[in-house]
Amino acid sequence: MIGTSEELFDFIAEALAKFVATESEGFHVSPGRQRELGFTFSFPVKQTSIASGSLIRWTKGFSIDDAVGQDVVAQLTKSMEKKGVDMRVGALVNDTIGTLAGGRYLNKDVVAAVILGTGTNAAYVERASAIPKWKGPLPKSEEMVINMEWGNFRSSHLPLTEYDHQLDVESLNVGEQIFEKIISGMYLGDIMRRVLLKMAEEAAFFGDTVPPKLSVPFVLRTPVMSAMHHDTSPDLKVVGSKLKEILGISNTTLRTRKVVFDLCNIVATRGARLSAAGILGILKKIGRDTVNEGQKQKTVIAMDGGLFEHYTEFRNCLKSTIKELVGEEIAETIVIDLANDGSGLGATLLAASHSQYKDVEP
């Protein structure tokens, strides 16, 4: 994550080589043909064609300076050649675009895709005529897919706290990905750690000494926060065991554990409600936040990412907030579908649709 571009793409090429080596005979390509690859790359890219694009910046804790500005497909191709992998990248696809493509392939009512995992992003289908950046003739469908890069959204209206400002200042990408830093899986646990640290320092929340592990960035991961948030035992046993196991804090009182539980709820609720607000923004933009007379059009959002999939309280809060924002009647027309590894499926479909062998007999 912080090495060189060559190390990163060599690592990916090696993983591909190992994967191909495990394929059964039924998947072997005909002699003289290359394998074709859909390349899901979930970082901001300036896309120059279906299979080329230069990296704009890293997110999610990656920091490989010599890759910025480079064509990521060319980098991967070079590494594949070096590792003896005979493959051609047929499509370079952002993970949200992949999720949208995979979702739309399976269900024509899919209008947007949202990733809520380590990082976050969204994509939706827009009228091409509504895109000021668009140059040249409109596509036949008169529609275009927009990769929003919404993780980089920032606004004076976002409810940022001192903990968010601290997290940002200490991050590898200061001043960037502000929305991502308050709603995504990489950061929720660390926001909570920062609050606990302040409570320990200023209110002796864990006794006279501040637990040393509380000062370690990212020691408290979001899956741990989720496990504590889902603790239904009367004495909050899971909260107690996680505080001991992860932070070295033992012999906590039930009152202390209840405060920690409530804090999980506060941090997760803010993230889920802001995520729902982002989804409402998309629905408003494409006119799906109202019901036309006599028309009940179904609106499906393909959702991928471990945060949404595994953090039940976060997921439930997001869904109930959308219902609260749009009202009962419109909420009935909106479906949020978990598209597990939808981005991989979508990238494969897009690569297949741009195959060099598309019009050749198999």
KEVO-433079 format. One record per residue (C-alpha): residue number from 0; residue in one letter; x, y, z. Coordinates in Angstrom, 2 decimals, always signed. Example, Ala and Ser with C-alpha at 12.3 -4.5 7.8 and 13.67 -1.06 7.14 Angstrom:
BEGIN
{0 'A' {+12.30 -4.50 +7.80}};
{1 'S' {+13.67 -1.06 +7.14}};
//
This chain:
BEGIN
{0 'M' {+0.00 +0.00 +0.00}};
{1 'I' {+2.96 +2.35 +0.44}};
{2 'G' {+5.65 +0.73 -1.75}};
{3 'T' {+6.33 +1.36 -5.42}};
{4 'S' {+4.05 +1.09 -8.43}};
{5 'E' {+6.11 -1.83 -9.76}};
{6 'E' {+5.76 -3.76 -6.48}};
{7 'L' {+1.99 -3.27 -6.41}};
{8 'F' {+1.31 -4.34 -10.01}};
{9 'D' {+3.81 -7.21 -9.82}};
{10 'F' {+1.90 -8.44 -6.77}};
{11 'I' {-1.41 -8.30 -8.70}};
{12 'A' {+0.15 -10.09 -11.72}};
{13 'E' {+1.53 -12.83 -9.43}};
{14 'A' {-1.92 -13.32 -7.86}};
{15 'L' {-3.42 -13.59 -11.37}};
{16 'A' {-0.79 -16.15 -12.40}};
{17 'K' {-1.60 -18.27 -9.32}};
{18 'F' {-5.32 -18.05 -10.04}};
{19 'V' {-4.94 -19.05 -13.71}};
{20 'A' {-2.78 -22.02 -12.65}};
{21 'T' {-5.72 -23.41 -10.63}};
{22 'E' {-8.17 -23.32 -13.58}};
{23 'S' {-9.60 -26.60 -14.77}};
{24 'E' {-9.21 -27.66 -18.42}};
{25 'G' {-12.71 -26.50 -19.28}};
{26 'F' {-11.52 -22.90 -18.81}};
{27 'H' {-8.39 -23.11 -20.95}};
{28 'V' {-8.43 -20.73 -23.91}};
{29 'S' {-8.04 -21.93 -27.52}};
{30 'P' {-4.49 -21.87 -28.93}};
{31 'G' {-3.49 -18.42 -30.19}};
{32 'R' {-6.05 -16.64 -28.01}};
{33 'Q' {-5.38 -14.39 -25.04}};
{34 'R' {-7.34 -14.47 -21.85}};
{35 'E' {-9.29 -11.23 -21.39}};
{36 'L' {-9.62 -9.38 -18.13}};
{37 'G' {-11.98 -6.92 -16.51}};
{38 'F' {-9.83 -4.74 -14.25}};
{39 'T' {-11.74 -3.33 -11.27}};
{40 'F' {-9.76 -0.38 -9.94}};
{41 'S' {-11.52 +1.44 -7.13}};
{42 'F' {-9.54 +4.67 -7.07}};
{43 'P' {-10.12 +7.99 -8.90}};
{44 'V' {-8.95 +7.68 -12.51}};
{45 'K' {-9.01 +9.96 -15.55}};
{46 'Q' {-10.43 +7.43 -18.00}};
{47 'T' {-9.13 +7.92 -21.54}};
{48 'S' {-10.73 +4.85 -23.17}};
{49 'I' {-12.52 +1.65 -22.19}};
{50 'A' {-9.15 +0.11 -21.31}};
{51 'S' {-6.90 +2.98 -20.28}};
{52 'G' {-6.83 +5.61 -17.58}};
{53 'S' {-4.38 +7.49 -15.40}};
{54 'L' {-4.56 +7.49 -11.61}};
{55 'I' {-5.63 +10.88 -10.21}};
{56 'R' {-4.95 +10.14 -6.52}};
{57 'W' {-4.94 +7.31 -4.03}};
{58 'T' {-7.60 +6.84 -1.33}};
{59 'K' {-8.28 +4.31 +1.48}};
{60 'G' {-4.80 +4.54 +3.00}};
{61 'F' {-2.83 +3.78 -0.19}};
{62 'S' {+0.12 +6.07 -0.88}};
{63 'I' {+2.28 +5.02 -3.86}};
{64 'D' {+3.52 +8.30 -5.29}};
{65 'D' {+5.14 +7.02 -8.50}};
{66 'A' {+1.82 +5.54 -9.70}};
{67 'V' {-0.05 +8.89 -9.68}};
{68 'G' {-0.55 +10.18 -13.24}};
{69 'Q' {+0.38 +6.79 -14.73}};
{70 'D' {-1.88 +4.63 -16.92}};
{71 'V' {-2.81 +1.80 -14.54}};
{72 'V' {-3.65 -0.61 -17.38}};
{73 'A' {-0.21 -0.08 -18.95}};
{74 'Q' {+1.39 -0.71 -15.54}};
{75 'L' {-0.56 -3.94 -15.03}};
{76 'T' {+0.13 -5.11 -18.61}};
{77 'K' {+3.87 -4.58 -18.08}};
{78 'S' {+3.79 -6.62 -14.86}};
{79 'M' {+1.72 -9.40 -16.49}};
{80 'E' {+4.26 -9.67 -19.31}};
{81 'K' {+7.09 -9.81 -16.76}};
{82 'K' {+5.34 -12.61 -14.84}};
{83 'G' {+4.47 -14.58 -18.00}};
{84 'V' {+0.71 -13.96 -17.80}};
{85 'D' {-0.74 -13.76 -21.33}};
{86 'M' {-3.76 -11.57 -20.67}};
{87 'R' {-5.28 -8.47 -22.18}};
{88 'V' {-7.24 -5.91 -20.14}};
{89 'G' {-10.53 -5.56 -22.00}};
{90 'A' {-12.06 -3.00 -19.65}};
{91 'L' {-10.82 -0.73 -16.86}};
{92 'V' {-13.75 -0.31 -14.49}};
{93 'N' {-14.28 +1.63 -11.27}};
{94 'D' {-15.90 -0.62 -8.67}};
{95 'T' {-19.11 +1.45 -8.59}};
{96 'I' {-19.40 +1.27 -12.38}};
{97 'G' {-18.82 -2.49 -12.18}};
{98 'T' {-21.53 -2.84 -9.55}};
{99 'L' {-23.90 -0.74 -11.66}};
{100 'A' {-23.15 -2.78 -14.81}};
{101 'G' {-23.57 -6.10 -12.99}};
{102 'G' {-26.74 -4.90 -11.28}};
{103 'R' {-28.25 -3.53 -14.49}};
{104 'Y' {-27.44 -6.78 -16.34}};
{105 'L' {-29.44 -8.76 -13.78}};
{106 'N' {-32.19 -6.18 -13.20}};
{107 'K' {-33.19 -3.43 -15.65}};
{108 'D' {-34.65 -1.33 -12.79}};
{109 'V' {-31.17 -0.67 -11.33}};
{110 'V' {-30.43 +3.07 -11.67}};
{111 'A' {-27.52 +3.53 -9.27}};
{112 'A' {-24.80 +1.67 -7.43}};
{113 'V' {-23.29 +2.51 -4.07}};
{114 'I' {-20.20 +1.04 -2.43}};
{115 'L' {-20.09 +1.12 +1.36}};
{116 'G' {-17.05 -0.87 +2.41}};
{117 'T' {-13.51 +0.13 +3.35}};
{118 'G' {-14.13 +3.23 +1.23}};
{119 'T' {-17.26 +4.62 -0.38}};
{120 'N' {-18.41 +5.81 -3.78}};
{121 'A' {-21.51 +5.93 -5.97}};
{122 'A' {-22.44 +5.84 -9.66}};
{123 'Y' {-25.70 +6.41 -11.50}};
{124 'V' {-27.23 +6.57 -14.97}};
{125 'E' {-27.63 +10.13 -16.28}};
{126 'R' {-29.06 +11.72 -19.43}};
{127 'A' {-26.02 +12.50 -21.60}};
{128 'S' {-27.54 +15.88 -22.50}};
{129 'A' {-27.37 +16.86 -18.80}};
{130 'I' {-23.57 +16.46 -18.64}};
{131 'P' {-21.74 +19.79 -19.17}};
{132 'K' {-18.38 +17.99 -19.59}};
{133 'W' {-19.70 +15.92 -22.51}};
{134 'K' {-18.02 +16.69 -25.84}};
{135 'G' {-18.88 +15.16 -29.21}};
{136 'P' {-21.92 +13.22 -30.39}};
{137 'L' {-24.29 +11.76 -27.82}};
{138 'P' {-24.32 +7.96 -27.37}};
{139 'K' {-27.18 +6.09 -29.11}};
{140 'S' {-28.89 +5.38 -25.80}};
{141 'E' {-28.65 +9.10 -24.93}};
{142 'E' {-27.52 +7.95 -21.47}};
{143 'M' {-24.15 +7.97 -19.74}};
{144 'V' {-22.89 +6.44 -16.53}};
{145 'I' {-21.50 +8.90 -13.98}};
{146 'N' {-18.83 +7.85 -11.48}};
{147 'M' {-19.49 +10.41 -8.75}};
{148 'E' {-16.38 +9.88 -6.58}};
{149 'W' {-18.65 +10.98 -3.78}};
{150 'G' {-16.11 +10.02 -1.13}};
{151 'N' {-14.37 +13.30 -1.98}};
{152 'F' {-17.51 +15.38 -1.33}};
{153 'R' {-17.08 +18.09 +1.25}};
{154 'S' {-19.38 +20.88 +2.37}};
{155 'S' {-19.77 +23.31 +5.24}};
{156 'H' {-23.08 +21.51 +5.91}};
{157 'L' {-21.39 +18.21 +6.83}};
{158 'P' {-21.55 +17.69 +10.61}};
{159 'L' {-17.79 +17.48 +11.21}};
{160 'T' {-16.45 +17.21 +14.75}};
{161 'E' {-13.02 +17.81 +16.28}};
{162 'Y' {-12.42 +14.05 +15.97}};
{163 'D' {-13.01 +14.17 +12.20}};
{164 'H' {-10.62 +17.12 +11.83}};
{165 'Q' {-7.93 +15.28 +13.81}};
{166 'L' {-8.38 +12.11 +11.77}};
{167 'D' {-8.10 +14.09 +8.53}};
{168 'V' {-4.96 +16.00 +9.61}};
{169 'E' {-3.24 +12.74 +10.57}};
{170 'S' {-4.28 +10.91 +7.38}};
{171 'L' {-2.18 +10.24 +4.27}};
{172 'N' {-4.51 +12.39 +2.15}};
{173 'V' {-5.18 +15.54 +4.21}};
{174 'G' {-8.18 +17.58 +3.04}};
{175 'E' {-9.39 +14.87 +0.67}};
{176 'Q' {-12.12 +12.19 +0.86}};
{177 'I' {-13.91 +14.04 +3.69}};
{178 'F' {-17.28 +12.32 +3.12}};
{179 'E' {-15.53 +8.94 +3.01}};
{180 'K' {-13.76 +9.69 +6.27}};
{181 'I' {-17.04 +10.11 +8.15}};
{182 'I' {-19.11 +7.25 +6.68}};
{183 'S' {-16.88 +4.39 +5.50}};
{184 'G' {-15.61 +1.21 +7.12}};
{185 'M' {-11.97 +2.23 +7.18}};
{186 'Y' {-12.65 +5.18 +9.49}};
{187 'L' {-15.70 +4.58 +11.74}};
{188 'G' {-13.78 +2.51 +14.29}};
{189 'D' {-10.99 +5.08 +14.47}};
{190 'I' {-13.45 +7.94 +15.03}};
{191 'M' {-14.76 +5.96 +17.98}};
{192 'R' {-11.21 +5.35 +19.30}};
{193 'R' {-10.53 +9.10 +19.21}};
{194 'V' {-13.66 +9.85 +21.24}};
{195 'L' {-12.77 +7.16 +23.81}};
{196 'L' {-9.23 +8.54 +24.06}};
{197 'K' {-10.51 +12.04 +24.83}};
{198 'M' {-12.92 +10.65 +27.43}};
{199 'A' {-10.04 +8.71 +29.02}};
{200 'E' {-7.76 +11.76 +29.05}};
{201 'E' {-10.23 +14.38 +30.19}};
{202 'A' {-12.79 +12.47 +32.23}};
{203 'A' {-10.78 +9.47 +33.52}};
{204 'F' {-13.37 +7.29 +31.77}};
{205 'F' {-11.28 +4.14 +32.21}};
{206 'G' {-9.78 +5.10 +35.58}};
{207 'D' {-6.72 +7.11 +36.57}};
{208 'T' {-4.49 +5.95 +33.71}};
{209 'V' {-5.12 +6.32 +29.99}};
{210 'P' {-4.98 +2.87 +28.33}};
{211 'P' {-1.86 +3.02 +26.08}};
{212 'K' {-3.48 +1.14 +23.19}};
{213 'L' {-6.11 +3.89 +22.83}};
{214 'S' {-3.36 +6.11 +21.38}};
{215 'V' {-2.64 +3.69 +18.50}};
{216 'P' {-4.30 +4.84 +15.23}};
{217 'F' {-6.69 +2.27 +13.71}};
{218 'V' {-6.23 -0.21 +16.58}};
{219 'L' {-10.02 -0.22 +16.91}};
{220 'R' {-11.35 -1.55 +13.59}};
{221 'T' {-14.92 -1.08 +12.41}};
{222 'P' {-15.72 -4.85 +12.57}};
{223 'V' {-14.89 -4.69 +16.32}};
{224 'M' {-17.13 -1.64 +16.72}};
{225 'S' {-19.87 -3.56 +14.87}};
{226 'A' {-19.48 -6.60 +17.17}};
{227 'M' {-19.88 -4.33 +20.23}};
{228 'H' {-22.86 -2.53 +18.66}};
{229 'H' {-24.61 -5.87 +18.05}};
{230 'D' {-24.13 -7.06 +21.65}};
{231 'T' {-27.56 -8.09 +22.96}};
{232 'S' {-26.42 -9.68 +26.23}};
{233 'P' {-27.87 -8.00 +29.36}};
{234 'D' {-24.41 -7.36 +30.83}};
{235 'L' {-22.87 -6.35 +27.46}};
{236 'K' {-20.38 -9.21 +27.65}};
{237 'V' {-19.15 -8.73 +24.06}};
{238 'V' {-18.38 -5.05 +24.71}};
{239 'G' {-16.39 -6.02 +27.79}};
{240 'S' {-14.40 -8.76 +26.04}};
{241 'K' {-13.57 -6.55 +23.02}};
{242 'L' {-12.38 -3.70 +25.27}};
{243 'K' {-10.09 -6.18 +27.03}};
{244 'E' {-8.91 -8.02 +23.90}};
{245 'I' {-8.32 -5.01 +21.60}};
{246 'L' {-7.57 -2.15 +23.99}};
{247 'G' {-6.26 -3.97 +27.05}};
{248 'I' {-9.01 -2.47 +29.24}};
{249 'S' {-10.27 -5.00 +31.78}};
{250 'N' {-12.73 -4.97 +34.70}};
{251 'T' {-15.08 -2.42 +33.13}};
{252 'T' {-18.36 -1.59 +34.85}};
{253 'L' {-21.71 -2.12 +33.15}};
{254 'R' {-22.16 +1.66 +33.12}};
{255 'T' {-18.88 +2.06 +31.19}};
{256 'R' {-19.88 -0.68 +28.74}};
{257 'K' {-23.26 +1.01 +28.18}};
{258 'V' {-21.55 +4.30 +27.30}};
{259 'V' {-19.27 +2.47 +24.82}};
{260 'F' {-22.33 +0.77 +23.30}};
{261 'D' {-24.09 +4.14 +22.96}};
{262 'L' {-21.01 +5.61 +21.33}};
{263 'C' {-20.99 +2.80 +18.71}};
{264 'N' {-24.60 +3.73 +17.99}};
{265 'I' {-23.86 +7.46 +17.64}};
{266 'V' {-20.91 +7.01 +15.23}};
{267 'A' {-22.69 +4.36 +13.11}};
{268 'T' {-25.98 +6.30 +13.01}};
{269 'R' {-24.28 +9.45 +11.74}};
{270 'G' {-22.50 +7.45 +9.01}};
{271 'A' {-25.65 +5.60 +7.95}};
{272 'R' {-27.83 +8.73 +7.87}};
{273 'L' {-25.28 +10.67 +5.82}};
{274 'S' {-25.03 +7.71 +3.40}};
{275 'A' {-28.82 +7.79 +3.05}};
{276 'A' {-28.68 +11.54 +2.38}};
{277 'G' {-26.18 +10.88 -0.43}};
{278 'I' {-28.52 +8.29 -1.96}};
{279 'L' {-31.41 +10.76 -1.74}};
{280 'G' {-29.25 +13.28 -3.63}};
{281 'I' {-28.96 +10.81 -6.52}};
{282 'L' {-32.70 +10.04 -6.46}};
{283 'K' {-33.50 +13.77 -6.58}};
{284 'K' {-31.07 +14.33 -9.48}};
{285 'I' {-32.71 +11.63 -11.62}};
{286 'G' {-36.27 +12.47 -10.56}};
{287 'R' {-36.90 +9.27 -8.60}};
{288 'D' {-37.78 +11.02 -5.34}};
{289 'T' {-41.38 +11.57 -6.46}};
{290 'V' {-44.09 +9.30 -7.85}};
{291 'N' {-45.67 +10.34 -11.13}};
{292 'E' {-49.45 +10.16 -11.34}};
{293 'G' {-50.59 +6.59 -12.07}};
{294 'Q' {-47.01 +5.38 -12.38}};
{295 'K' {-45.20 +3.34 -9.77}};
{296 'Q' {-41.75 +2.98 -11.24}};
{297 'K' {-39.42 +0.68 -9.34}};
{298 'T' {-36.05 +2.19 -8.38}};
{299 'V' {-33.33 -0.32 -7.52}};
{300 'I' {-29.97 +0.62 -6.00}};
{301 'A' {-27.24 -2.01 -6.24}};
{302 'M' {-25.22 -1.92 -3.03}};
{303 'D' {-21.86 -3.57 -2.46}};
{304 'G' {-19.29 -3.45 +0.33}};
{305 'G' {-18.59 -5.17 +3.62}};
{306 'L' {-19.81 -2.28 +5.79}};
{307 'F' {-23.33 -2.47 +4.35}};
{308 'E' {-23.29 -6.27 +4.14}};
{309 'H' {-22.01 -7.13 +7.63}};
{310 'Y' {-22.89 -4.15 +9.87}};
{311 'T' {-26.60 -4.87 +10.42}};
{312 'E' {-27.34 -1.82 +12.60}};
{313 'F' {-25.70 +0.47 +10.01}};
{314 'R' {-27.69 -1.16 +7.18}};
{315 'N' {-31.01 -0.95 +9.06}};
{316 'C' {-30.43 +2.69 +9.97}};
{317 'L' {-29.59 +3.59 +6.35}};
{318 'K' {-32.78 +1.95 +5.08}};
{319 'S' {-35.03 +3.52 +7.72}};
{320 'T' {-33.48 +6.96 +7.02}};
{321 'I' {-34.26 +6.70 +3.30}};
{322 'K' {-37.85 +5.83 +4.23}};
{323 'E' {-37.96 +8.82 +6.59}};
{324 'L' {-36.55 +11.17 +3.91}};
{325 'V' {-38.76 +10.17 +0.96}};
{326 'G' {-41.93 +9.19 +2.82}};
{327 'E' {-43.89 +5.95 +2.97}};
{328 'E' {-45.36 +6.02 -0.55}};
{329 'I' {-42.09 +6.57 -2.42}};
{330 'A' {-40.17 +4.28 -0.07}};
{331 'E' {-42.31 +1.41 -1.40}};
{332 'T' {-40.84 +1.98 -4.89}};
{333 'I' {-37.19 +1.99 -3.71}};
{334 'V' {-35.29 -1.27 -3.34}};
{335 'I' {-31.73 -1.57 -2.03}};
{336 'D' {-30.21 -4.80 -3.33}};
{337 'L' {-27.02 -6.31 -1.94}};
{338 'A' {-24.89 -7.05 -5.00}};
{339 'N' {-22.18 -9.24 -3.46}};
{340 'D' {-18.96 -8.72 -5.46}};
{341 'G' {-21.13 -6.95 -8.02}};
{342 'S' {-18.10 -4.97 -9.17}};
{343 'G' {-16.22 -8.11 -10.23}};
{344 'L' {-19.21 -9.43 -12.16}};
{345 'G' {-19.79 -6.05 -13.85}};
{346 'A' {-16.14 -5.67 -14.85}};
{347 'T' {-16.19 -9.16 -16.39}};
{348 'L' {-19.37 -8.39 -18.34}};
{349 'L' {-17.92 -5.11 -19.62}};
{350 'A' {-14.69 -6.84 -20.67}};
{351 'A' {-16.72 -9.52 -22.46}};
{352 'S' {-18.77 -6.90 -24.30}};
{353 'H' {-15.51 -5.32 -25.54}};
{354 'S' {-13.80 -8.63 -26.36}};
{355 'Q' {-11.47 -8.69 -29.37}};
{356 'Y' {-13.07 -12.08 -30.18}};
{357 'K' {-16.69 -10.87 -29.87}};
{358 'D' {-17.51 -11.44 -33.55}};
{359 'V' {-15.30 -14.52 -33.94}};
{360 'E' {-16.67 -18.06 -33.82}};
{361 'P' {-15.67 -19.79 -30.55}};
//
